[in-house]
Amino acid sequence: MDNAQCALMKKICEMEFVAIELQLYLDTHPCDSDALNDYNCAVDVLRKYQLKYEDEFGSIMEIGHHGVNGKWDWVNSPWPWQM
Amino acid sequence: MWVYEKKMEHPIRVCRPDVGFAKLVITQYGGPDGELGASLRYLNQRYSMPTGVAKAA
């Protein structure tokens, strides 16, 4: 994994962490519209990062974008412990 | 119901192999009194809770 790939994966992890925390908060505070806006923004940004990653470095989601380079890469893309 | 992602939720760094410790981790993870069994019990208890908030959290 090169630096650009590591940096983008780090951004994905950070944004996913934000989304998970807000999701847990919203489960018990469903009427907090500020938190809901923050959550939706976090999810939008996360999706953007995920798409960028999958386009440039191969698939990370089982149900996601595969084969952007014209071949099925799920089998050969690195496992979490190989990153 | 379950989606696999080829990524960690939190970064980890394994710096050296340690068979003894690996054995402990695997036992605690998947053994007879391990986290996997406990987590599935909690999950199913959760789905039988009476309110939506309790089911979700």
Backbone of each chain as nested JSON, in Angstrom:
{
  "chains": [
    {"id": "A", "residues": [
      {"number": 1, "name": "MET", "atoms": {"N": [0.83, -1.212, 0.0], "CA": [0.0, 0.0, 0.0], "C": [0.859, 1.253, 0.0]}},
      {"number": 2, "name": "ASP", "atoms": {"N": [0.665, 2.13, -0.975], "CA": [1.467, 3.346, -1.0], "C": [0.835, 4.43, -0.122]}},
      {"number": 3, "name": "ASN", "atoms": {"N": [1.51, 5.586, -0.058], "CA": [1.069, 6.644, 0.838], "C": [-0.309, 7.189, 0.507]}},
      {"number": 4, "name": "ALA", "atoms": {"N": [-0.58, 7.373, -0.801], "CA": [-1.872, 7.916, -1.216], "C": [-3.001, 6.977, -0.813]}},
      {"number": 5, "name": "GLN", "atoms": {"N": [-2.76, 5.675, -0.994], "CA": [-3.77, 4.682, -0.649], "C": [-4.002, 4.65, 0.86]}},
      {"number": 6, "name": "CYS", "atoms": {"N": [-2.917, 4.683, 1.645], "CA": [-3.018, 4.703, 3.107], "C": [-3.768, 5.932, 3.585]}},
      {"number": 7, "name": "ALA", "atoms": {"N": [-3.452, 7.09, 2.977], "CA": [-4.069, 8.349, 3.396], "C": [-5.571, 8.315, 3.142]}},
      {"number": 8, "name": "LEU", "atoms": {"N": [-5.966, 7.782, 1.964], "CA": [-7.391, 7.726, 1.641], "C": [-8.112, 6.729, 2.54]}},
      {"number": 9, "name": "MET", "atoms": {"N": [-7.47, 5.594, 2.837], "CA": [-8.072, 4.611, 3.741], "C": [-8.253, 5.205, 5.135]}},
      {"number": 10, "name": "LYS", "atoms": {"N": [-7.279, 6.018, 5.566], "CA": [-7.369, 6.672, 6.872], "C": [-8.577, 7.615, 6.904]}},
      {"number": 11, "name": "LYS", "atoms": {"N": [-8.779, 8.363, 5.798], "CA": [-9.93, 9.275, 5.712], "C": [-11.243, 8.499, 5.782]}},
      {"number": 12, "name": "ILE", "atoms": {"N": [-11.289, 7.354, 5.079], "CA": [-12.492, 6.519, 5.106], "C": [-12.774, 6.047, 6.528]}},
      {"number": 13, "name": "CYS", "atoms": {"N": [-11.729, 5.562, 7.229], "CA": [-11.896, 5.077, 8.599], "C": [-12.374, 6.19, 9.524]}},
      {"number": 14, "name": "GLU", "atoms": {"N": [-11.788, 7.371, 9.379], "CA": [-12.175, 8.504, 10.232], "C": [-13.633, 8.881, 9.998]}},
      {"number": 15, "name": "MET", "atoms": {"N": [-14.02, 8.984, 8.714], "CA": [-15.387, 9.411, 8.404], "C": [-16.394, 8.342, 8.803]}},
      {"number": 16, "name": "GLU", "atoms": {"N": [-15.999, 7.079, 8.685], "CA": [-16.884, 5.998, 9.108], "C": [-17.079, 6.037, 10.62]}},
      {"number": 17, "name": "PHE", "atoms": {"N": [-16.013, 6.361, 11.351], "CA": [-16.095, 6.488, 12.803], "C": [-17.092, 7.587, 13.191]}},
      {"number": 18, "name": "VAL", "atoms": {"N": [-16.992, 8.732, 12.503], "CA": [-17.922, 9.838, 12.74], "C": [-19.362, 9.376, 12.491]}},
      {"number": 19, "name": "ALA", "atoms": {"N": [-19.572, 8.689, 11.364], "CA": [-20.92, 8.24, 10.997], "C": [-21.475, 7.251, 12.021]}},
      {"number": 20, "name": "ILE", "atoms": {"N": [-20.641, 6.312, 12.479], "CA": [-21.088, 5.311, 13.45], "C": [-21.48, 5.978, 14.77]}},
      {"number": 21, "name": "GLU", "atoms": {"N": [-20.636, 6.906, 15.245], "CA": [-20.932, 7.584, 16.513], "C": [-22.232, 8.373, 16.425]}},
      {"number": 22, "name": "LEU", "atoms": {"N": [-22.427, 9.1, 15.304], "CA": [-23.655, 9.882, 15.139], "C": [-24.878, 8.969, 15.031]}},
      {"number": 23, "name": "GLN", "atoms": {"N": [-24.694, 7.827, 14.355], "CA": [-25.799, 6.884, 14.216], "C": [-26.237, 6.366, 15.587]}},
      {"number": 24, "name": "LEU", "atoms": {"N": [-25.262, 6.035, 16.44], "CA": [-25.581, 5.546, 17.786], "C": [-26.264, 6.633, 18.612]}},
      {"number": 25, "name": "TYR", "atoms": {"N": [-25.788, 7.879, 18.456], "CA": [-26.383, 9.003, 19.176], "C": [-27.831, 9.218, 18.729]}},
      {"number": 26, "name": "LEU", "atoms": {"N": [-28.063, 9.161, 17.395], "CA": [-29.393, 9.402, 16.851], "C": [-30.395, 8.322, 17.26]}},
      {"number": 27, "name": "ASP", "atoms": {"N": [-29.897, 7.102, 17.521], "CA": [-30.807, 6.046, 17.988], "C": [-31.523, 6.472, 19.266]}},
      {"number": 28, "name": "THR", "atoms": {"N": [-30.833, 7.23, 20.126], "CA": [-31.45, 7.645, 21.389], "C": [-31.853, 9.124, 21.385]}},
      {"number": 29, "name": "HIS", "atoms": {"N": [-31.454, 9.879, 20.346], "CA": [-31.839, 11.292, 20.221], "C": [-32.372, 11.558, 18.814]}},
      {"number": 30, "name": "PRO", "atoms": {"N": [-33.478, 10.908, 18.423], "CA": [-33.934, 10.985, 17.033], "C": [-34.431, 12.365, 16.593]}},
      {"number": 31, "name": "CYS", "atoms": {"N": [-34.719, 13.266, 17.562], "CA": [-35.261, 14.587, 17.209], "C": [-34.189, 15.663, 17.067]}},
      {"number": 32, "name": "ASP", "atoms": {"N": [-32.902, 15.298, 17.259], "CA": [-31.815, 16.281, 17.158], "C": [-31.491, 16.519, 15.683]}},
      {"number": 33, "name": "SER", "atoms": {"N": [-32.065, 17.616, 15.123], "CA": [-31.921, 17.82, 13.673], "C": [-30.496, 18.209, 13.281]}},
      {"number": 34, "name": "ASP", "atoms": {"N": [-29.763, 18.883, 14.185], "CA": [-28.358, 19.207, 13.893], "C": [-27.542, 17.924, 13.719]}},
      {"number": 35, "name": "ALA", "atoms": {"N": [-27.749, 16.991, 14.643], "CA": [-27.029, 15.717, 14.564], "C": [-27.417, 14.952, 13.299]}},
      {"number": 36, "name": "LEU", "atoms": {"N": [-28.688, 15.033, 12.931], "CA": [-29.148, 14.354, 11.718], "C": [-28.472, 14.942, 10.478]}},
      {"number": 37, "name": "ASN", "atoms": {"N": [-28.354, 16.288, 10.44], "CA": [-27.645, 16.929, 9.33], "C": [-26.182, 16.513, 9.299]}},
      {"number": 38, "name": "ASP", "atoms": {"N": [-25.536, 16.528, 10.485], "CA": [-24.138, 16.102, 10.567], "C": [-23.983, 14.67, 10.06]}},
      {"number": 39, "name": "TYR", "atoms": {"N": [-24.922, 13.816, 10.482], "CA": [-24.87, 12.412, 10.087], "C": [-24.968, 12.262, 8.564]}},
      {"number": 40, "name": "ASN", "atoms": {"N": [-25.959, 12.951, 7.972], "CA": [-26.133, 12.84, 6.52], "C": [-24.926, 13.379, 5.76]}},
      {"number": 41, "name": "CYS", "atoms": {"N": [-24.339, 14.477, 6.27], "CA": [-23.108, 15.005, 5.656], "C": [-21.98, 13.979, 5.742]}},
      {"number": 42, "name": "ALA", "atoms": {"N": [-21.827, 13.37, 6.933], "CA": [-20.77, 12.381, 7.143], "C": [-20.937, 11.213, 6.178]}},
      {"number": 43, "name": "VAL", "atoms": {"N": [-22.18, 10.756, 5.996], "CA": [-22.439, 9.632, 5.096], "C": [-22.12, 10.017, 3.646]}},
      {"number": 44, "name": "ASP", "atoms": {"N": [-22.505, 11.252, 3.255], "CA": [-22.197, 11.705, 1.891], "C": [-20.693, 11.725, 1.634]}},
      {"number": 45, "name": "VAL", "atoms": {"N": [-19.956, 12.307, 2.591], "CA": [-18.494, 12.389, 2.449], "C": [-17.888, 10.986, 2.426]}},
      {"number": 46, "name": "LEU", "atoms": {"N": [-18.378, 10.109, 3.32], "CA": [-17.887, 8.731, 3.378], "C": [-18.085, 8.025, 2.034]}},
      {"number": 47, "name": "ARG", "atoms": {"N": [-19.287, 8.162, 1.444], "CA": [-19.565, 7.537, 0.152], "C": [-18.602, 8.039, -0.922]}},
      {"number": 48, "name": "LYS", "atoms": {"N": [-18.351, 9.372, -0.875], "CA": [-17.452, 9.979, -1.857], "C": [-16.052, 9.363, -1.743]}},
      {"number": 49, "name": "TYR", "atoms": {"N": [-15.556, 9.262, -0.516], "CA": [-14.234, 8.66, -0.286], "C": [-14.203, 7.203, -0.734]}},
      {"number": 50, "name": "GLN", "atoms": {"N": [-15.285, 6.457, -0.402], "CA": [-15.336, 5.038, -0.761], "C": [-15.298, 4.843, -2.279]}},
      {"number": 51, "name": "LEU", "atoms": {"N": [-16.089, 5.654, -2.997], "CA": [-16.101, 5.546, -4.451], "C": [-14.734, 5.865, -5.039]}},
      {"number": 52, "name": "LYS", "atoms": {"N": [-14.108, 6.926, -4.51], "CA": [-12.778, 7.323, -4.977], "C": [-11.784, 6.184, -4.74]}},
      {"number": 53, "name": "TYR", "atoms": {"N": [-11.841, 5.592, -3.54], "CA": [-10.929, 4.492, -3.206], "C": [-11.143, 3.308, -4.149]}},
      {"number": 54, "name": "GLU", "atoms": {"N": [-12.416, 2.953, -4.353], "CA": [-12.703, 1.773, -5.169], "C": [-12.31, 2.003, -6.632]}},
      {"number": 55, "name": "ASP", "atoms": {"N": [-12.454, 3.25, -7.099], "CA": [-12.038, 3.566, -8.47], "C": [-10.526, 3.478, -8.624]}},
      {"number": 56, "name": "GLU", "atoms": {"N": [-9.8, 3.907, -7.576], "CA": [-8.34, 4.002, -7.722], "C": [-7.592, 2.759, -7.274]}},
      {"number": 57, "name": "PHE", "atoms": {"N": [-8.095, 2.094, -6.221], "CA": [-7.297, 1.029, -5.604], "C": [-7.975, -0.337, -5.535]}},
      {"number": 58, "name": "GLY", "atoms": {"N": [-9.202, -0.452, -6.055], "CA": [-9.882, -1.739, -5.998], "C": [-10.953, -1.769, -4.923]}},
      {"number": 59, "name": "SER", "atoms": {"N": [-11.738, -2.849, -4.918], "CA": [-12.945, -2.882, -4.1], "C": [-12.649, -3.093, -2.616]}},
      {"number": 60, "name": "ILE", "atoms": {"N": [-13.464, -2.457, -1.769], "CA": [-13.403, -2.711, -0.329], "C": [-14.727, -3.249, 0.204]}},
      {"number": 61, "name": "MET", "atoms": {"N": [-15.829, -2.972, -0.505], "CA": [-17.124, -3.443, -0.051], "C": [-17.508, -4.672, -0.854]}},
      {"number": 62, "name": "GLU", "atoms": {"N": [-18.034, -5.689, -0.156], "CA": [-18.436, -6.908, -0.863], "C": [-19.528, -6.571, -1.879]}},
      {"number": 63, "name": "ILE", "atoms": {"N": [-20.519, -5.796, -1.42], "CA": [-21.539, -5.304, -2.334], "C": [-21.163, -3.869, -2.653]}},
      {"number": 64, "name": "GLY", "atoms": {"N": [-20.376, -3.674, -3.673], "CA": [-19.894, -2.35, -4.018], "C": [-19.444, -2.349, -5.458]}},
      {"number": 65, "name": "HIS", "atoms": {"N": [-18.59, -1.391, -5.788], "CA": [-18.115, -1.318, -7.164], "C": [-16.932, -2.268, -7.354]}},
      {"number": 66, "name": "HIS", "atoms": {"N": [-17.045, -3.119, -8.34], "CA": [-15.972, -4.068, -8.633], "C": [-15.603, -3.954, -10.102]}},
      {"number": 67, "name": "GLY", "atoms": {"N": [-14.394, -4.337, -10.385], "CA": [-14.005, -4.489, -11.774], "C": [-13.97, -3.188, -12.557]}},
      {"number": 68, "name": "VAL", "atoms": {"N": [-13.561, -2.095, -11.894], "CA": [-13.494, -0.821, -12.601], "C": [-12.419, -0.85, -13.68]}},
      {"number": 69, "name": "ASN", "atoms": {"N": [-11.426, -1.721, -13.518], "CA": [-10.38, -1.835, -14.537], "C": [-10.701, -2.947, -15.531]}},
      {"number": 70, "name": "GLY", "atoms": {"N": [-11.965, -3.345, -15.578], "CA": [-12.365, -4.344, -16.542], "C": [-12.196, -5.776, -16.077]}},
      {"number": 71, "name": "LYS", "atoms": {"N": [-11.784, -5.958, -14.792], "CA": [-11.739, -7.324, -14.28], "C": [-12.171, -7.371, -12.816]}},
      {"number": 72, "name": "TRP", "atoms": {"N": [-12.641, -8.543, -12.422], "CA": [-13.151, -8.771, -11.068], "C": [-11.978, -8.8, -10.093]}},
      {"number": 73, "name": "ASP", "atoms": {"N": [-11.95, -7.835, -9.151], "CA": [-10.761, -7.718, -8.298], "C": [-11.005, -8.096, -6.839]}},
      {"number": 74, "name": "TRP", "atoms": {"N": [-12.235, -8.512, -6.503], "CA": [-12.546, -8.776, -5.085], "C": [-11.637, -9.851, -4.494]}},
      {"number": 75, "name": "VAL", "atoms": {"N": [-11.341, -10.879, -5.29], "CA": [-10.545, -11.995, -4.804], "C": [-9.113, -11.559, -4.505]}},
      {"number": 76, "name": "ASN", "atoms": {"N": [-8.595, -10.637, -5.304], "CA": [-7.177, -10.289, -5.2], "C": [-6.889, -8.995, -4.456]}},
      {"number": 77, "name": "SER", "atoms": {"N": [-7.928, -8.183, -4.167], "CA": [-7.658, -6.952, -3.418], "C": [-7.245, -7.337, -1.99]}},
      {"number": 78, "name": "PRO", "atoms": {"N": [-6.416, -6.511, -1.33], "CA": [-5.838, -6.917, -0.043], "C": [-6.874, -7.113, 1.067]}},
      {"number": 79, "name": "TRP", "atoms": {"N": [-6.599, -8.05, 1.981], "CA": [-7.43, -8.266, 3.163], "C": [-7.054, -7.235, 4.228]}},
      {"number": 80, "name": "PRO", "atoms": {"N": [-7.954, -7.016, 5.197], "CA": [-7.677, -5.967, 6.195], "C": [-6.323, -6.114, 6.869]}},
      {"number": 81, "name": "TRP", "atoms": {"N": [-5.909, -7.358, 7.141], "CA": [-4.637, -7.557, 7.851], "C": [-3.424, -7.442, 6.925]}},
      {"number": 82, "name": "GLN", "atoms": {"N": [-3.674, -7.207, 5.645], "CA": [-2.556, -7.02, 4.712], "C": [-2.317, -5.551, 4.408]}},
      {"number": 83, "name": "MET", "atoms": {"N": [-3.123, -4.677, 5.04], "CA": [-2.979, -3.248, 4.741], "C": [-1.992, -2.596, 5.706]}}
    ]},
    {"id": "B", "residues": [
      {"number": 1, "name": "MET", "atoms": {"N": [-28.074, -9.248, 5.414], "CA": [-28.014, -8.94, 6.836], "C": [-26.6, -8.58, 7.29]}},
      {"number": 2, "name": "TRP", "atoms": {"N": [-25.629, -9.309, 6.766], "CA": [-24.247, -8.979, 7.106], "C": [-23.497, -8.6, 5.838]}},
      {"number": 3, "name": "VAL", "atoms": {"N": [-22.718, -7.534, 5.916], "CA": [-21.918, -7.105, 4.777], "C": [-20.452, -7.105, 5.192]}},
      {"number": 4, "name": "TYR", "atoms": {"N": [-19.606, -7.768, 4.402], "CA": [-18.181, -7.784, 4.714], "C": [-17.479, -6.616, 4.03]}},
      {"number": 5, "name": "GLU", "atoms": {"N": [-16.661, -5.909, 4.784], "CA": [-15.831, -4.859, 4.202], "C": [-14.375, -5.26, 4.379]}},
      {"number": 6, "name": "LYS", "atoms": {"N": [-13.59, -5.1, 3.321], "CA": [-12.176, -5.447, 3.408], "C": [-11.391, -4.308, 4.045]}},
      {"number": 7, "name": "LYS", "atoms": {"N": [-11.778, -3.945, 5.275], "CA": [-11.084, -2.871, 5.974], "C": [-11.333, -3.0, 7.47]}},
      {"number": 8, "name": "MET", "atoms": {"N": [-10.439, -2.372, 8.255], "CA": [-10.603, -2.345, 9.702], "C": [-11.431, -1.127, 10.105]}},
      {"number": 9, "name": "GLU", "atoms": {"N": [-12.2, -1.256, 11.214], "CA": [-12.863, -0.065, 11.752], "C": [-11.821, 0.82, 12.424]}},
      {"number": 10, "name": "HIS", "atoms": {"N": [-10.808, 0.177, 13.001], "CA": [-9.753, 0.897, 13.694], "C": [-8.411, 0.313, 13.262]}},
      {"number": 11, "name": "PRO", "atoms": {"N": [-7.422, 1.17, 12.976], "CA": [-6.146, 0.611, 12.507], "C": [-5.454, -0.232, 13.579]}},
      {"number": 12, "name": "ILE", "atoms": {"N": [-4.823, -1.313, 13.152], "CA": [-4.026, -2.11, 14.075], "C": [-2.639, -2.317, 13.47]}},
      {"number": 13, "name": "ARG", "atoms": {"N": [-1.681, -2.566, 14.326], "CA": [-0.333, -2.821, 13.836], "C": [0.213, -4.044, 14.574]}},
      {"number": 14, "name": "VAL", "atoms": {"N": [0.31, -5.161, 13.864], "CA": [0.891, -6.361, 14.463], "C": [2.382, -6.343, 14.163]}},
      {"number": 15, "name": "CYS", "atoms": {"N": [3.208, -6.226, 15.22], "CA": [4.639, -6.037, 14.947], "C": [5.438, -7.338, 14.964]}},
      {"number": 16, "name": "ARG", "atoms": {"N": [4.911, -8.402, 15.646], "CA": [5.67, -9.657, 15.627], "C": [4.72, -10.827, 15.902]}},
      {"number": 17, "name": "PRO", "atoms": {"N": [5.028, -12.023, 15.364], "CA": [4.191, -13.186, 15.651], "C": [4.374, -13.655, 17.1]}},
      {"number": 18, "name": "ASP", "atoms": {"N": [3.282, -14.066, 17.751], "CA": [3.34, -14.539, 19.136], "C": [2.292, -15.642, 19.279]}},
      {"number": 19, "name": "VAL", "atoms": {"N": [2.736, -16.891, 19.092], "CA": [1.818, -18.023, 19.021], "C": [1.032, -18.191, 20.323]}},
      {"number": 20, "name": "GLY", "atoms": {"N": [1.694, -18.017, 21.458], "CA": [1.018, -18.164, 22.746], "C": [-0.122, -17.179, 22.906]}},
      {"number": 21, "name": "PHE", "atoms": {"N": [0.157, -15.942, 22.562], "CA": [-0.871, -14.91, 22.692], "C": [-1.993, -15.135, 21.676]}},
      {"number": 22, "name": "ALA", "atoms": {"N": [-1.605, -15.566, 20.462], "CA": [-2.61, -15.848, 19.428], "C": [-3.588, -16.915, 19.911]}},
      {"number": 23, "name": "LYS", "atoms": {"N": [-3.069, -17.924, 20.608], "CA": [-3.908, -19.004, 21.132], "C": [-4.924, -18.446, 22.14]}},
      {"number": 24, "name": "LEU", "atoms": {"N": [-4.438, -17.579, 23.024], "CA": [-5.337, -16.942, 23.991], "C": [-6.435, -16.143, 23.292]}},
      {"number": 25, "name": "VAL", "atoms": {"N": [-6.034, -15.354, 22.303], "CA": [-6.998, -14.5, 21.596], "C": [-8.051, -15.35, 20.898]}},
      {"number": 26, "name": "ILE", "atoms": {"N": [-7.612, -16.413, 20.199], "CA": [-8.551, -17.248, 19.455], "C": [-9.519, -17.962, 20.395]}},
      {"number": 27, "name": "THR", "atoms": {"N": [-9.017, -18.411, 21.565], "CA": [-9.891, -19.058, 22.543], "C": [-10.938, -18.078, 23.068]}},
      {"number": 28, "name": "GLN", "atoms": {"N": [-10.492, -16.881, 23.4], "CA": [-11.419, -15.877, 23.925], "C": [-12.416, -15.428, 22.856]}},
      {"number": 29, "name": "TYR", "atoms": {"N": [-12.002, -15.505, 21.61], "CA": [-12.795, -15.055, 20.474], "C": [-13.847, -16.098, 20.09]}},
      {"number": 30, "name": "GLY", "atoms": {"N": [-13.398, -17.318, 19.877], "CA": [-14.287, -18.342, 19.347], "C": [-14.441, -19.582, 20.213]}},
      {"number": 31, "name": "GLY", "atoms": {"N": [-13.854, -19.592, 21.375], "CA": [-13.919, -20.759, 22.253], "C": [-15.281, -20.929, 22.897]}},
      {"number": 32, "name": "PRO", "atoms": {"N": [-15.418, -21.98, 23.774], "CA": [-16.722, -22.299, 24.363], "C": [-17.335, -21.145, 25.161]}},
      {"number": 33, "name": "ASP", "atoms": {"N": [-16.507, -20.336, 25.816], "CA": [-17.032, -19.172, 26.543], "C": [-16.572, -17.879, 25.882]}},
      {"number": 34, "name": "GLY", "atoms": {"N": [-16.448, -17.913, 24.566], "CA": [-15.843, -16.793, 23.846], "C": [-16.803, -15.671, 23.487]}},
      {"number": 35, "name": "GLU", "atoms": {"N": [-16.215, -14.634, 22.908], "CA": [-16.969, -13.423, 22.561], "C": [-17.995, -13.678, 21.461]}},
      {"number": 36, "name": "LEU", "atoms": {"N": [-17.686, -14.591, 20.53], "CA": [-18.617, -14.837, 19.422], "C": [-19.958, -15.357, 19.922]}},
      {"number": 37, "name": "GLY", "atoms": {"N": [-19.901, -16.359, 20.812], "CA": [-21.133, -16.907, 21.373], "C": [-21.886, -15.854, 22.159]}},
      {"number": 38, "name": "ALA", "atoms": {"N": [-21.146, -15.104, 22.987], "CA": [-21.771, -14.057, 23.804], "C": [-22.405, -12.996, 22.919]}},
      {"number": 39, "name": "SER", "atoms": {"N": [-21.69, -12.576, 21.867], "CA": [-22.199, -11.484, 21.039], "C": [-23.477, -11.897, 20.305]}},
      {"number": 40, "name": "LEU", "atoms": {"N": [-23.542, -13.171, 19.853], "CA": [-24.762, -13.633, 19.187], "C": [-25.931, -13.716, 20.169]}},
      {"number": 41, "name": "ARG", "atoms": {"N": [-25.64, -14.132, 21.418], "CA": [-26.704, -14.135, 22.434], "C": [-27.218, -12.719, 22.664]}},
      {"number": 42, "name": "TYR", "atoms": {"N": [-26.299, -11.76, 22.825], "CA": [-26.718, -10.365, 23.042], "C": [-27.551, -9.859, 21.861]}},
      {"number": 43, "name": "LEU", "atoms": {"N": [-27.111, -10.203, 20.653], "CA": [-27.798, -9.738, 19.452], "C": [-29.244, -10.237, 19.435]}},
      {"number": 44, "name": "ASN", "atoms": {"N": [-29.416, -11.532, 19.727], "CA": [-30.765, -12.092, 19.694], "C": [-31.629, -11.579, 20.83]}},
      {"number": 45, "name": "GLN", "atoms": {"N": [-31.016, -11.344, 22.014], "CA": [-31.757, -10.725, 23.111], "C": [-32.217, -9.335, 22.695]}},
      {"number": 46, "name": "ARG", "atoms": {"N": [-31.347, -8.621, 22.019], "CA": [-31.636, -7.265, 21.586], "C": [-32.859, -7.232, 20.675]}},
      {"number": 47, "name": "TYR", "atoms": {"N": [-32.919, -8.179, 19.729], "CA": [-34.034, -8.184, 18.779], "C": [-35.356, -8.557, 19.439]}},
      {"number": 48, "name": "SER", "atoms": {"N": [-35.284, -9.134, 20.646], "CA": [-36.535, -9.472, 21.322], "C": [-36.96, -8.39, 22.313]}},
      {"number": 49, "name": "MET", "atoms": {"N": [-36.249, -7.251, 22.334], "CA": [-36.599, -6.166, 23.251], "C": [-37.917, -5.514, 22.827]}},
      {"number": 50, "name": "PRO", "atoms": {"N": [-38.648, -4.93, 23.797], "CA": [-39.986, -4.426, 23.487], "C": [-40.052, -3.108, 22.714]}},
      {"number": 51, "name": "THR", "atoms": {"N": [-39.022, -2.256, 22.809], "CA": [-39.111, -0.957, 22.136], "C": [-38.113, -0.838, 20.99]}},
      {"number": 52, "name": "GLY", "atoms": {"N": [-38.407, 0.061, 20.057], "CA": [-37.535, 0.277, 18.912], "C": [-36.148, 0.745, 19.313]}},
      {"number": 53, "name": "VAL", "atoms": {"N": [-36.084, 1.673, 20.305], "CA": [-34.792, 2.185, 20.761], "C": [-33.939, 1.051, 21.334]}},
      {"number": 54, "name": "ALA", "atoms": {"N": [-34.561, 0.193, 22.114], "CA": [-33.821, -0.926, 22.707], "C": [-33.369, -1.912, 21.63]}},
      {"number": 55, "name": "LYS", "atoms": {"N": [-34.208, -2.156, 20.63], "CA": [-33.826, -3.045, 19.523], "C": [-32.642, -2.472, 18.753]}},
      {"number": 56, "name": "ALA", "atoms": {"N": [-32.663, -1.151, 18.525], "CA": [-31.638, -0.516, 17.702], "C": [-30.316, -0.406, 18.452]}},
      {"number": 57, "name": "ALA", "atoms": {"N": [-30.389, -0.094, 19.734], "CA": [-29.155, 0.135, 20.491], "C": [-28.7, -1.145, 21.157]}}
    ]}
  ]
}
